[in-house]
Structures are given as structure tokens and as C-alpha cells.
Amino acid sequence: MTTVSIDADIKAKWQDGHSSYSPGTTEELAIIGIDLLVRDLGADAAQSFIEQVFEKHLADQKNAEAART
């Protein structure tokens, strides 16, 4: 696996507050993204969205494997 290092400053604002984030790893970025998605969409809609993303990547992976054989 490839190691990815992230240099980002994320500023999120909503009506009742704001937050700043500086993720350094993909895991930290994912946690921030999921947290913001849940705040924006709610837990059920965020989970549904994430499942759609995983389904797309699994389909892409299967297609790539089929193309190699």
C-alpha cells in the first residue's frame, strides 16, 4: 500500500458554530469528512451515501480484476 501524507487546512462553518481541522493522514481526513457528512445529512443519509461510494469502488475493483483475466 502507498503511504499518503496530507497537508490541508479545513474550515467548516454552520449556523451555530465553526470548526477548523488540519488532517495529516487519510484516516484523519476520513474521520473529519464523515463527521461533517453526518452533521450535514444526518446519520442514516450519511451512511447510505458512504455505502454507495463503497459499492462503486467494489464494482470498479471487480471490473479491473475481470479485465486482467
Contacts in CASP RR format, 6 or more apart in sequence:
PFRMAT RR
TARGET T0000
AUTHOR 0000-0000-0000
METHOD contacts of the structure
MODEL  1
MTTVSIDADIKAKWQDGHSSYSPGTTEELAIIGIDLLVRDLGADAAQSFI
EQVFEKHLADQKNAEAART
4 25 0 8 1.000
4 26 0 8 1.000
5 24 0 8 1.000
5 25 0 8 1.000
6 23 0 8 1.000
6 24 0 8 1.000
6 25 0 8 1.000
6 26 0 8 1.000
6 28 0 8 1.000
6 29 0 8 1.000
7 24 0 8 1.000
8 21 0 8 1.000
8 22 0 8 1.000
8 23 0 8 1.000
8 24 0 8 1.000
8 29 0 8 1.000
9 20 0 8 1.000
9 21 0 8 1.000
9 22 0 8 1.000
10 20 0 8 1.000
10 21 0 8 1.000
10 22 0 8 1.000
10 23 0 8 1.000
10 32 0 8 1.000
11 18 0 8 1.000
11 19 0 8 1.000
11 20 0 8 1.000
11 21 0 8 1.000
12 18 0 8 1.000
12 19 0 8 1.000
12 20 0 8 1.000
12 21 0 8 1.000
12 36 0 8 1.000
14 39 0 8 1.000
21 28 0 8 1.000
21 32 0 8 1.000
23 29 0 8 1.000
23 31 0 8 1.000
23 32 0 8 1.000
34 46 0 8 1.000
34 50 0 8 1.000
37 46 0 8 1.000
37 49 0 8 1.000
37 50 0 8 1.000
38 46 0 8 1.000
40 46 0 8 1.000
41 49 0 8 1.000
END
